[in-house]
């Protein structure tokens, strides 16, 4: 029987994140958690506490901060969990760099580089599962303001392979995330102590001032309404889904 996403979204709209994770694990045997930032490590902590067979993975673009790599190992050691690193296709990276250099995203926008370094390896991973869990929050950016707690992932579903996405922290604020981290002594990326609030690849991330929005430091040369790398492209508009489906 197909999973009833609409009913789950309604019933879990105000649910505690732990209950959303329980529902996700109970509903799917093949399920994974995308891990990179503060929200994701909160979810890792909840998964470790609740138990269940959830695959943890991270997209290693080859351009992460050294601090982020140390953070990955810190989380791996802290929880005794495997973290699968998904790497981009080497030939595709070589072609992009050969044709456009290492920093074409400052000139052409970030979508092309993200398609090679993030979307293609993510697609490979999601092809092996039936559901995934993300750390998206509605207050993170304009593109995420209406993200549901459960949704059909239209961008990464394929014929005969529907994919469901769970966003347990959709209703949480940044303050709640960091209160949880402090209360449960959850490990976090040391870059957060240097003014980095949202952390991605090194060339595309900068610290933000206290008055700036947390994602102001991501792709700062682009409009706020376009600050999605493709992982959550359905947050922008339906017309953007087709290129993501056809990329890689």
C-alpha positions in Angstrom: 0.0 0.0 0.0 1.3 3.4 -0.9 2.3 5.7 1.9 -0.4 8.4 2.5 1.7 11.5 2.5 -1.3 14.0 2.7 -2.7 12.3 5.7 0.7 12.1 7.4 1.3 15.8 6.7 -2.0 16.7 8.3 -1.7 14.5 11.4 2.0 15.4 12.0 1.8 19.1 11.3 2.2 20.1 15.0 3.9 16.9 16.2 7.2 16.8 18.1 10.1 16.1 15.8 10.8 12.8 17.6 7.3 11.6 16.8 7.8 12.6 13.1 11.0 10.5 13.1 9.2 7.6 14.7 6.5 7.8 12.0 9.2 7.9 9.3 11.1 4.9 10.6 7.9 2.9 11.2 6.7 3.7 7.6 9.9 2.9 5.7 12.6 0.2 5.9 14.8 2.0 3.5 15.3 5.5 4.9 18.2 7.9 5.1 19.1 11.1 6.9 21.0 13.8 5.1 23.6 15.2 7.5 25.7 18.4 7.3 24.7 21.2 9.7 23.4 22.0 13.2 19.8 21.0 12.4 20.9 17.7 11.0 23.1 16.8 14.0 20.0 17.4 16.2 18.2 14.8 14.1 21.2 12.5 14.3 21.0 12.8 18.1 17.3 12.0 18.1 17.7 9.0 15.8 20.5 7.7 18.0 18.2 8.1 21.0 15.1 6.5 19.4 16.9 3.7 17.6 15.9 2.4 14.2 17.8 1.6 11.1 18.4 5.0 9.5 21.2 5.4 7.1 23.2 8.6 7.7 24.9 10.2 4.7 26.7 13.5 3.8 27.5 15.0 0.5 31.2 15.6 0.2 31.6 18.1 -2.6 35.4 18.2 -2.3 35.1 21.9 -1.3 34.0 21.7 2.4 35.8 23.6 5.1 38.5 21.6 7.0 36.4 22.3 10.1 33.5 20.5 8.5 35.5 17.4 7.9 36.7 17.4 11.5 33.0 17.9 12.6 32.0 14.8 10.6 34.5 12.7 12.4 33.5 14.1 15.7 29.9 13.1 15.1 30.9 9.7 13.9 33.0 9.1 17.0 30.4 10.6 19.4 27.5 8.4 18.3 29.4 5.4 17.0 27.5 5.7 13.7 28.6 5.2 10.2 28.3 8.3 8.0 28.4 7.5 4.3 30.2 10.2 2.3 28.7 10.6 -1.2 31.3 12.0 -3.7 30.6 13.7 -7.0 31.6 12.0 -10.3 35.3 12.7 -10.8 35.0 13.0 -14.6 32.1 15.5 -14.3 34.1 17.6 -11.9 37.1 17.5 -14.1 35.1 18.6 -17.1 33.5 21.5 -15.2 36.8 22.8 -13.9 38.6 22.3 -17.3 35.9 24.3 -19.1 35.0 27.0 -16.6 37.7 27.0 -13.9 37.3 26.6 -10.1 35.1 29.6 -9.4 32.6 29.8 -12.2 29.7 30.1 -9.8 30.6 33.7 -8.9 30.0 34.5 -12.6 27.4 32.1 -13.8 25.5 31.3 -10.6 25.8 28.3 -8.3 23.4 25.9 -10.0 25.8 24.3 -12.4 28.5 23.5 -9.8 25.9 22.3 -7.3 24.4 20.0 -10.0 27.7 18.3 -10.4 28.9 18.3 -6.8 25.6 17.9 -4.9 22.6 16.9 -7.0 24.2 14.0 -8.9 25.6 12.2 -5.8 22.4 12.9 -3.9 20.4 11.4 -6.7 22.5 8.3 -6.6 21.9 7.9 -2.8 18.2 8.6 -3.0 17.8 6.0 -5.7 18.6 3.4 -2.9 16.0 4.5 -0.4 12.2 5.1 -0.3 12.3 8.1 2.1 14.7 10.6 3.5 14.9 13.0 6.5 16.2 16.5 6.3 16.8 19.4 8.7 14.9 22.1 6.8 13.2 24.8 8.9 10.5 27.2 7.7 12.3 30.2 9.1 15.6 29.5 7.4 14.8 31.4 4.2 12.0 32.6 1.9 12.3 29.5 -0.1 11.5 27.3 2.9 8.7 29.3 4.4 6.0 26.7 3.5 7.9 23.5 3.7 5.6 20.7 5.1 6.7 18.2 7.7 6.0 15.4 5.2 6.0 15.7 1.4 6.3 13.8 -1.8 9.8 14.6 -3.2 8.8 15.5 -6.8 12.3 16.3 -7.8 14.0 13.0 -6.9 11.1 10.6 -7.3 11.4 8.4 -10.5 8.9 6.3 -12.4 8.1 3.3 -10.3 10.1 4.8 -7.4 8.2 7.4 -5.4 10.2 9.2 -2.7 8.9 10.7 0.5 10.7 13.5 2.4 10.3 14.1 6.1 11.2 17.5 7.6 10.8 17.0 11.4 12.2 20.4 12.3 10.0 22.4 9.9 8.3 24.2 12.8 11.4 24.8 14.9 13.4 28.0 15.1 17.1 28.4 15.2 16.8 29.2 18.9 15.2 25.8 19.5 17.9 24.0 17.6 20.7 25.6 19.6 18.8 25.2 22.9 18.6 21.4 22.1 22.3 21.3 21.2 23.2 23.0 24.6 20.8 20.9 26.7 21.9 17.5 25.2 25.6 18.5 24.6 25.3 17.7 20.9 28.5 18.2 18.9 28.5 21.1 16.4 30.8 22.6 13.8 33.4 25.0 15.3 32.7 27.4 12.5 29.5 28.4 14.2 31.6 30.1 16.9 33.2 32.3 14.2 30.0 33.9 12.8 29.0 31.1 10.4 25.4 30.3 10.9 24.6 28.3 7.7 27.6 26.3 6.4 28.0 24.9 2.9 31.1 24.8 0.6 34.0 27.0 1.6 33.9 29.3 -1.5 30.2 29.8 -1.1 29.9 30.5 2.6 30.9 33.5 4.7 30.2 34.6 8.2 27.2 36.9 8.8 26.7 39.9 11.0 24.4 39.7 14.0 21.7 41.6 12.2 21.8 39.4 9.1 19.6 36.4 8.4 21.3 33.1 9.0 21.4 32.2 5.3 22.7 35.6 4.2 26.2 34.0 4.1 25.2 31.4 1.5 25.7 32.4 -2.2 25.6 36.0 -0.9 26.0 37.4 -4.5 22.6 35.9 -5.5 19.0 36.8 -4.6 17.6 35.3 -1.4 14.7 33.7 -3.4 17.2 31.6 -5.3 19.2 30.2 -2.4 18.6 26.5 -3.0 21.3 24.3 -4.4 19.0 21.8 -5.9 18.6 19.4 -3.0 15.4 21.2 -2.1 14.5 22.8 -5.4 10.8 22.1 -5.0 10.8 24.9 -2.4 11.2 27.4 -5.2 8.8 26.7 -8.0 7.4 23.8 -10.0 9.2 25.0 -13.2 12.6 24.4 -11.6 11.9 20.7 -10.9 12.3 19.4 -14.4 15.9 20.6 -14.9 16.8 18.9 -11.6 15.2 15.7 -12.6 17.0 15.7 -15.9 20.4 16.8 -14.6 23.2 14.3 -14.0 
